[in-house]
């Protein structure tokens, strides 16, 4: 019994050491290159894409507009303007997907989203919100190719 108690006590004392990781030192060059403020954060624009007013297009035209939508997403990623994009699950608000754009103003975001064929074709409408998040968010994109087996 005494040995069990000592083993448990030892584990309790040692375990927190494994859970902690060393904090990486501040990297001013990296922070500046990402536009980080002193908290490591920056402004983005969150875009919520909703079902648009055009519900009468043919299947072929809809498919063409959504292909253009996907191509435009790829272009914005290559331009480092789009850092997060993805569809939303079924919901009662007609929300279809989100973008997080690497821009600091709503006008910049509107100009970029206006290049999307599905938005131009009114298959999707957009709502815009200022959003404050980690300046390191764009860095995750560099890992995406390494974990993606099949592109849509």
HELIX and SHEET records of a PDB file:
HELIX    1   1 UNK A    2  UNK A   19  1                                  18    
HELIX    2   2 UNK A   28  UNK A   34  1                                   7    
HELIX    3   3 UNK A   59  UNK A   78  1                                  20    
HELIX    4   4 UNK A  106  UNK A  113  1                                   8    
HELIX    5   5 UNK A  117  UNK A  120  1                                   4    
HELIX    6   6 UNK A  135  UNK A  140  5                                   6    
HELIX    7   7 UNK A  141  UNK A  147  1                                   7    
SHEET    1   A 4 UNK A  82  UNK A  87  0                                        
SHEET    2   A 4 UNK A  95  UNK A 101 -1                                        
SHEET    3   A 4 UNK A  41  UNK A  51 -1                                        
SHEET    4   A 4 UNK A 124  UNK A 134 -1                                        
END                                                                             
